[in-house]
C-alpha cells in the first residue's frame, strides 16, 4: 500500500498520457514521472502543496513522454533521469537497479526494455510506475517478436516479482495491480 506521500495523476500532453507527481510530505521534495506536458493545473498543485519539484523521471524517450521537459526545466531546478540513451538531454542515464532518493522516498529503477531499447520503471514500496512497458490488460507495442519477448521477460523478472498488491501506474489507461496483471494479462502468460 502506498501511504505517506503526496500523489497526483495528471493527464498531460498533446497525445494525452498519465503523468504522475509524487512528493515526500515531510521535505516537500517531489518528482514528476513522464512529463509529457505541462499545465496550469500542475503548476497550481505544486504551488498549493508547496512542493519543491527537483526531479523528472522518464520511463522512455518517446515524444509523448518528453514533450513537457523543456517547460518543467525552465520553471523548476530539476534533475532528469532516463534509461541509457532514451532521452538525450537527461542529466542522468540509468541501467536499472539504481536507488534515487526524492526527499526521504527511495525509488528503485527497474530495467523494462522492449517497448523501447532502454525503458525504465520506477518502484517505491506499494507502487510501480511502468510507462508503456505494462498496462492494465496489455503491454506497450514493440517493433519485433524479439523485443516483445525481451519485454515480457523483463516484466516477469522485475515487475511480477513485486508484491501482488503493488499498484501499477501506467502511462496510458487505468491503474491496476501486479497480481492482476501477473495472473490475467494475456501478453505476459
JOZISUL-V331159 format. One line per field, one symbol per residue. phi: phi as a letter, one per 20 degrees, with the letter a starting at -180 (. if undefined). A space follows every 50 residues. Layout:
BEGIN
phi: ???
END
This chain:
BEGIN
phi: .eblbebbececnfdgcedcdcbffeemfccddmffacbfffgfffffel eefcccddfaefgfddgegfffffdcedddcbggmfcfeffcdddomfdd edmeededecfcfpfcfcgcdcdcgobcddldfbdfmbcffcdafffffg fffffffdefefggeffddeecnffbcgfgfgecffede
END
